[in-house]
């Protein structure tokens, strides 16, 4: 991984985690556990891309939510840019390798779904995939309902949970979020490993969605 000694990663990891701890703002969907999962996802992707700069990837994984704005905040799309700016400032103060600052900042900026910034470097693509993988699967499902509860959304439409005859509205109904947004993520993955893992995790969400509708008392034909 660009000949980056593992000891370098080990020495920077606790410092980055400590810096990141200031940015969660009490959001359980974007807490330190989320950051650790994103880094684990990234490590799995790095195994397929040993040419990537692991220190850049790890740093962006830990600091990508340094500025965390609620989903319904009007400035939500600016959060990744603000995170990148703050990370650049804090890392420079911590004597982080200056030649890597631009790469870290870009990976942080490009991770966001709402910011719509194209991931141009391999490192940014890995970080983006790693973060989006945490929105899928069992943990992603838990994060989805947690966030919906914080926003005051209902669980599902009372008579048409699968949205067979109405427009999707994931602000009103949490279950709609699976089809409205999460279902689009596998095709948006930037790496082959990301696409494979996303497909597996999406299958779990689709199975859950069908089971939920059956228990809710409505089916596709209702």
C-alpha positions in Angstrom: 0.0 0.0 0.0 2.4 2.6 -1.3 5.0 1.0 1.0 3.2 2.6 4.0 4.5 0.8 7.1 1.7 -0.7 9.2 3.3 1.0 12.2 2.4 4.3 10.6 -1.2 3.3 10.4 -1.1 2.0 14.0 0.3 5.3 15.3 -2.1 7.5 13.5 -5.3 5.5 14.2 -5.8 6.5 17.8 -5.0 10.1 17.1 -7.6 10.2 14.3 -10.2 8.4 16.4 -9.7 11.0 19.2 -10.1 13.8 16.7 -13.2 12.3 15.2 -14.8 11.8 18.6 -15.6 15.5 18.6 -17.8 15.4 15.6 -20.6 12.9 16.3 -22.9 15.3 18.0 -24.8 12.5 19.8 -25.9 10.9 16.5 -25.9 7.2 17.0 -25.9 6.5 13.3 -22.7 8.5 12.8 -20.8 7.7 16.0 -17.4 6.2 16.6 -18.7 2.7 15.9 -19.8 3.9 12.5 -16.3 5.2 11.8 -14.7 1.9 12.9 -17.1 0.0 10.6 -16.3 2.2 7.7 -12.6 1.7 8.3 -13.1 -2.1 8.4 -15.0 -2.0 5.2 -12.2 0.0 3.6 -9.6 -2.5 4.8 -11.5 -5.2 3.0 -11.5 -3.1 -0.2 -7.8 -2.2 0.3 -6.9 -5.9 0.1 -8.0 -5.8 -3.5 -6.2 -2.5 -4.2 -2.8 -2.7 -2.5 -1.7 0.2 -4.7 -3.9 2.6 -2.8 -2.5 4.9 -0.1 -3.8 3.2 3.1 -3.0 6.2 5.3 -5.1 8.5 3.1 -8.0 6.0 3.2 -7.8 5.5 6.9 -7.6 9.2 7.7 -10.6 10.0 5.5 -12.6 7.1 7.0 -12.2 8.5 10.5 -12.7 12.1 9.6 -15.4 12.0 6.9 -18.1 13.0 9.4 -16.1 15.6 11.3 -18.9 18.0 10.6 -22.1 16.1 11.0 -25.3 17.9 10.0 -28.8 16.2 10.5 -30.4 14.7 7.4 -33.0 17.4 7.3 -30.6 20.3 7.8 -30.8 22.7 4.8 -27.0 22.8 4.7 -26.6 19.0 4.7 -25.0 19.0 1.3 -22.2 21.2 2.6 -21.3 18.9 5.5 -18.6 16.9 3.6 -16.9 20.1 2.4 -16.9 21.5 5.9 -15.5 18.2 7.2 -12.7 18.3 4.6 -11.8 21.9 5.5 -11.8 21.2 9.2 -9.8 18.0 8.7 -7.2 19.8 6.6 -6.8 22.4 9.4 -6.6 19.9 12.2 -4.3 17.5 10.4 -1.8 20.3 9.5 -1.8 21.2 13.2 -1.1 17.6 14.1 1.9 17.5 11.6 0.2 15.0 9.3 2.2 14.5 6.1 1.4 17.6 4.1 1.7 15.9 0.7 -1.3 13.8 1.6 -3.6 16.6 2.7 -5.2 17.2 -0.7 -5.9 13.5 -1.2 -7.5 13.2 2.3 -9.6 16.3 1.7 -10.9 15.0 -1.6 -11.8 11.6 -0.2 -13.8 13.3 2.6 -15.6 15.7 0.2 -16.5 13.0 -2.3 -17.8 10.4 0.2 -21.2 12.2 0.6 -24.2 11.1 -1.3 -25.9 14.6 -1.1 -22.8 16.6 -2.0 -22.6 14.9 -5.4 -18.9 15.3 -5.8 -17.3 12.8 -8.1 -14.7 10.5 -6.5 -11.6 10.9 -8.8 -8.9 9.1 -6.9 -8.8 5.4 -6.0 -8.6 6.4 -2.3 -11.8 8.5 -2.6 -13.6 5.7 -4.4 -12.7 3.2 -1.6 -13.8 5.6 1.1 -17.1 6.4 -0.7 -17.8 2.6 -1.1 -16.8 1.9 2.5 -19.2 4.5 3.9 -22.1 3.5 1.7 -21.7 -0.2 2.6 -22.5 0.8 6.2 -25.9 2.0 5.0 -26.7 -1.5 3.8 -27.2 -4.8 5.5 -28.4 -5.4 9.0 -26.5 -2.5 10.5 -27.7 -0.2 7.7 -31.2 -1.3 8.5 -30.8 -0.4 12.1 -29.3 3.0 11.2 -32.1 3.7 8.8 -34.8 3.2 11.5 -32.8 5.1 14.1 -32.4 8.1 11.8 -36.1 8.0 10.8 -37.1 8.0 14.5 -34.9 11.1 15.1 -36.7 12.8 12.2 -40.2 11.8 13.3 -40.9 9.6 10.3 -43.5 6.8 10.4 -42.5 3.2 9.9 -44.5 2.6 6.8 -47.6 3.7 4.8 -50.6 2.2 6.5 -52.1 0.5 3.5 -49.4 0.4 0.8 -46.0 -0.2 2.5 -44.4 -1.3 -0.7 -45.5 1.8 -2.6 -47.2 -0.2 -5.4 -49.7 2.6 -6.2 -48.2 5.7 -4.7 -45.0 7.8 -5.0 -42.2 6.9 -2.6 -41.9 9.3 0.3 -39.0 8.3 2.6 -39.4 11.4 4.7 -42.8 10.3 5.8 -42.2 6.5 5.8 -39.0 4.9 6.8 -39.5 1.7 4.8 -39.7 3.7 1.6 -36.0 4.6 2.1 -34.9 1.1 1.2 -36.3 1.6 -2.3 -35.9 5.3 -2.7 -32.2 5.5 -1.8 -30.6 2.4 -0.4 -31.6 0.4 -3.4 -29.6 2.7 -5.7 -26.3 2.3 -3.8 -25.1 -1.1 -5.2 -25.1 0.2 -8.8 -23.2 3.3 -7.6 -20.3 1.4 -6.0 -17.0 2.4 -7.4 -15.0 -0.8 -6.8 -15.6 -4.4 -7.7 -15.3 -5.4 -4.1 -17.8 -2.7 -3.1 -20.3 -3.9 -5.7 -20.0 -7.5 -4.5 -20.5 -6.6 -0.8 -23.3 -4.2 -1.6 -25.2 -6.8 -3.5 -25.0 -9.2 -0.6 -26.2 -6.6 1.9 -28.9 -5.3 -0.4 -30.4 -8.8 -0.6 -30.9 -8.7 3.1 -32.8 -5.4 2.9 -35.0 -6.6 0.1 -35.9 -9.7 2.1 -36.6 -7.6 5.1 -38.8 -5.3 3.1 -41.0 -8.2 1.9 -41.2 -9.7 5.3 -42.1 -6.4 6.9 -45.0 -5.8 4.4 -46.4 -9.3 5.1 -46.4 -8.7 8.8 -47.7 -5.2 8.4 -50.8 -6.7 6.9 -50.4 -5.6 3.3 -48.9 -7.4 0.3 -48.1 -6.4 -3.3 -51.6 -7.3 -4.4 -53.4 -5.4 -1.6 
